[in-house]
Amino acid sequence: MKNLLYTLTFCSSLFLSAQSGGVFLGEGENKGKSFTIGSDESVATVLKIAKDYSAKDATAMMTNYTEEFSEKALDWSTKFLGSMETITMDPYLIIPVKMEGSEDTMVLTWSVENRNFKDGSIENLNLMEIFTTNKENKVSSFGQWVYREKDSNFGLNYGGKFIGDGTSEWSGRPLVFSNRGEVEAIEKLLVDYNNMDGAACSEAFADNAVLLDAEGTKTVMTKEVWAQVFEDLSEVSWKAYSIVPVKIQNTDPESGVTVFSREKRVSKDGTVWEKELVEWFFFNMDGKISRVTQYAKALTKE
């Protein structure tokens, strides 16, 4: 009998200890709280959402949300699903958990999603999502983390290829977008240039930055040079159509920004220079422009 009681007590202890686990480490009143497994009803809600989502039925999908959340999501969901030729959400792992003391359930969902847009684009995703459901098993909030498959047509955080002269240790590496304020620096340069403010323009450039223009002329863009840039001009207009900052993957932060633009210069003697430009602005470690290479094309004839 003593052995039986010991066994029952031991099994009961294991059972009870298995009812909760994990810990919330964020700040606030929930810090240190554990989690328990949630209900199958909350799982059924997410499966219903996946079915309605794959059927592109936004109205049916909203029946799984709280009234407040559906009001926020209906317009966006209708437009987004309407942009699809086909879309499939295929969950492969769902775990419902409840935080200690909460009536809400967080349904952790892993799924594969394939999006075929009406414009012909294809996006293939592996998703981790959290659907928070209330005690009526209606979704009240939602969070998503994305991993894009390599065969996705867009959205990858790398792409293209750096080739160089073929001898660089970096040859063959893909490119990634850079985000060190290059776009904002070019936008400010556009404003300062159009204001014909040479001193302000010079602030974007490193000391002794080099400009190689479309004619092959090399100019060291010192502050003194910038002070004279607009002396013979009565009017300038520089408008950018695109600004693309990239760097070679797994290298230092230095980056190159390709700017497609149209520029017009009117000299004081009435001469007009107007071209479409492709320019490459090289940003150094300090975030300053250290080199510019320019290519120009005559305007398209009507």
C-alpha positions in Angstrom: 0.0 0.0 0.0 2.8 2.4 0.9 4.4 1.7 -2.6 1.1 2.3 -4.3 0.6 5.6 -2.5 4.1 6.7 -3.3 3.5 5.8 -7.0 0.2 7.7 -7.1 1.8 10.7 -5.4 4.8 10.7 -7.8 2.5 10.4 -10.9 0.2 13.2 -9.6 3.3 15.4 -9.1 4.4 14.8 -12.6 0.9 15.5 -14.0 0.6 18.7 -12.1 4.0 20.0 -13.0 3.3 19.4 -16.6 0.2 21.7 -16.5 2.4 24.9 -16.6 5.7 25.9 -18.0 7.7 28.6 -19.7 8.0 32.2 -18.4 7.2 35.7 -19.5 10.4 37.8 -19.2 9.1 41.2 -20.4 8.5 44.2 -18.2 5.2 44.9 -16.4 2.8 43.0 -14.2 3.0 39.8 -16.2 6.8 39.4 -15.7 7.6 36.0 -14.3 4.2 34.4 -15.1 4.1 30.9 -16.7 1.8 29.4 -19.3 -0.6 26.5 -19.6 -2.0 24.8 -22.7 -5.1 26.4 -24.1 -8.3 25.0 -25.5 -8.9 23.1 -28.8 -11.7 25.6 -29.5 -9.1 28.3 -30.0 -7.3 26.0 -32.4 -10.5 25.5 -34.3 -10.9 29.3 -34.7 -7.5 29.6 -36.4 -8.2 26.6 -38.7 -11.4 28.3 -39.7 -9.5 31.5 -40.4 -7.0 29.6 -42.6 -9.9 28.0 -44.5 -11.7 31.4 -45.1 -8.4 33.1 -45.9 -7.5 30.5 -48.5 -11.0 30.9 -50.0 -10.4 34.6 -50.3 -13.6 35.2 -48.3 -12.9 38.2 -46.1 -16.5 38.5 -44.9 -16.5 34.9 -43.6 -13.0 35.4 -42.1 -14.3 38.4 -40.0 -16.8 36.1 -38.2 -13.8 34.7 -36.4 -12.7 38.1 -35.1 -14.1 40.3 -32.4 -16.2 43.2 -33.6 -13.5 45.8 -32.8 -10.8 43.8 -34.6 -12.9 43.1 -37.6 -13.7 46.8 -38.1 -9.9 47.4 -38.4 -9.2 44.4 -40.6 -12.1 44.2 -43.0 -11.1 46.9 -45.6 -7.5 45.8 -45.7 -8.4 42.1 -45.9 -10.9 42.7 -48.7 -8.4 44.7 -50.8 -5.5 42.3 -50.1 -7.4 39.1 -50.8 -8.9 40.8 -53.9 -5.4 41.3 -55.3 -4.8 37.5 -55.3 -5.5 35.0 -58.1 -5.0 32.3 -55.5 -3.7 32.2 -51.9 -3.3 29.3 -49.5 -2.5 29.3 -45.8 -1.5 25.8 -44.7 -0.8 25.5 -41.0 1.5 22.6 -39.9 1.9 23.3 -36.2 -0.6 25.0 -33.8 0.0 25.4 -30.0 -2.6 27.3 -27.9 -1.2 28.7 -24.6 -2.7 30.8 -21.8 -0.7 33.1 -19.5 -1.3 32.6 -15.8 -4.3 34.6 -14.7 -5.5 35.6 -18.2 -8.7 34.6 -20.0 -7.1 35.1 -23.4 -5.4 32.4 -25.4 -2.4 32.9 -27.6 -2.5 30.5 -30.5 1.0 30.0 -31.8 0.7 29.0 -35.5 3.3 27.9 -38.0 2.2 27.7 -41.6 3.3 27.8 -45.2 1.6 30.5 -47.3 1.7 30.8 -51.1 0.5 34.0 -52.7 -0.2 34.2 -56.5 -1.1 37.8 -57.3 -3.3 38.9 -60.1 -0.3 41.0 -61.4 1.7 37.8 -61.9 3.9 38.1 -58.9 4.5 35.0 -56.7 5.4 35.2 -53.0 6.1 32.0 -51.0 6.3 32.4 -47.2 7.0 30.4 -44.1 5.1 32.1 -41.2 5.1 32.1 -37.4 1.9 33.9 -36.2 0.2 34.6 -32.9 -3.6 34.8 -32.9 -4.9 36.1 -29.5 -8.4 34.8 -28.8 -10.8 35.9 -26.0 -13.0 33.6 -23.9 -15.5 33.4 -26.8 -12.7 32.2 -29.0 -12.8 35.3 -31.2 -9.5 36.8 -32.4 -8.8 40.1 -30.8 -5.2 40.7 -32.0 -2.6 39.3 -34.4 1.1 39.3 -34.9 3.3 37.8 -37.7 6.9 36.9 -38.3 8.0 36.1 -41.9 10.6 33.9 -43.5 10.5 34.2 -47.3 11.3 31.1 -49.3 14.2 31.4 -51.8 11.8 30.9 -54.8 9.7 33.9 -53.8 9.6 36.5 -56.6 10.2 39.4 -54.2 10.6 40.4 -50.6 14.0 38.6 -49.9 16.5 40.6 -47.9 19.2 39.8 -50.4 19.6 39.5 -54.1 21.5 40.4 -57.2 25.3 39.8 -57.3 28.4 41.8 -56.9 31.0 40.9 -59.6 33.6 43.6 -59.8 36.7 42.7 -61.7 36.3 39.1 -60.7 39.3 39.0 -58.5 37.8 40.6 -55.4 37.2 38.4 -52.3 33.6 39.8 -52.5 33.0 38.7 -56.1 29.8 36.6 -56.3 28.2 37.8 -53.1 24.7 39.1 -53.2 23.6 42.6 -52.3 21.4 43.8 -49.4 19.6 47.0 -48.8 21.5 49.5 -46.7 19.7 51.7 -44.1 22.2 54.2 -42.6 20.3 57.3 -43.6 21.5 57.3 -47.2 18.0 58.0 -48.6 17.5 61.0 -46.3 20.9 62.3 -47.1 20.2 62.2 -50.9 16.7 63.8 -50.4 18.4 66.7 -48.4 21.0 67.0 -51.1 18.3 67.4 -53.7 16.7 70.2 -51.7 20.0 72.0 -51.0 21.0 71.7 -54.7 17.7 73.0 -56.0 18.2 75.9 -53.5 21.6 76.5 -55.1 23.2 76.3 -51.6 26.7 75.1 -52.2 27.7 75.3 -48.6 24.7 73.1 -47.6 25.5 70.6 -50.4 29.1 70.3 -49.2 27.9 69.0 -45.8 26.8 65.7 -47.4 30.3 65.1 -48.8 33.5 63.8 -47.2 36.6 65.9 -47.5 38.1 65.6 -50.9 35.2 63.6 -52.3 35.6 62.8 -56.0 33.0 63.4 -58.8 33.5 61.6 -62.1 31.0 63.2 -64.4 29.3 61.9 -67.6 32.1 63.5 -69.7 34.8 61.6 -67.8 36.0 64.8 -66.0 37.3 64.2 -62.5 36.7 66.9 -59.9 37.6 66.9 -56.2 34.6 68.4 -54.5 36.1 70.5 -51.8 34.2 73.2 -49.9 35.8 75.8 -52.1 34.6 74.0 -55.2 31.1 73.8 -53.8 31.2 77.5 -53.1 31.6 78.2 -56.9 29.3 75.5 -58.3 26.3 77.8 -58.8 28.2 81.0 -59.7 27.5 80.8 -63.5 23.9 79.4 -63.1 20.7 81.3 -62.9 18.5 78.2 -62.4 18.7 74.5 -61.6 16.2 71.7 -61.2 17.2 68.2 -60.0 14.4 65.7 -59.6 15.0 62.1 -58.5 12.8 59.3 -59.7 14.3 56.5 -57.6 16.9 56.2 -54.8 18.3 52.7 -54.2 20.9 52.1 -51.3 22.7 48.8 -51.3 25.8 47.1 -49.9 27.6 43.9 -50.5 26.4 41.2 -48.1 28.7 40.5 -45.1 31.0 43.4 -45.5 31.6 46.7 -43.7 28.8 49.3 -43.6 30.0 51.3 -46.7 27.3 51.5 -49.3 26.4 52.6 -52.8 23.3 54.5 -53.7 22.0 54.4 -57.3 19.9 57.5 -58.1 17.9 57.8 -61.3 17.0 61.5 -61.9 16.5 64.4 -64.3 18.5 67.5 -64.1 18.3 70.9 -65.8 20.8 73.7 -65.5 20.3 77.2 -67.0 23.4 79.3 -67.3 23.4 83.1 -66.9 24.1 83.4 -70.6 20.9 81.4 -71.4 22.5 78.1 -72.2 20.4 75.1 -71.1 21.8 71.7 -70.1 19.2 69.0 -69.4 19.8 65.3 -69.1 18.4 62.1 -67.6 21.0 60.8 -65.1 22.0 57.6 -63.4 24.4 58.3 -60.6 26.2 56.2 -58.1 26.9 57.8 -54.7 29.4 55.9 -52.6 28.9 56.4 -48.8 31.9 55.9 -46.5 32.1 54.5 -43.0 31.1 57.9 -41.6 28.0 58.1 -43.7 29.4 60.8 -46.0 29.6 60.7 -49.8 33.1 60.0 -50.8 32.7 59.4 -54.5 30.1 60.0 -57.3 30.1 58.4 -60.7 27.6 59.9 -63.2 26.1 58.6 -66.5 23.9 60.8 -68.7 21.4 60.4 -71.5 19.9 63.0 -73.7 16.2 63.6 -73.3 13.9 61.4 -75.4 12.8 63.1 -78.5 9.1 63.6 -78.9 
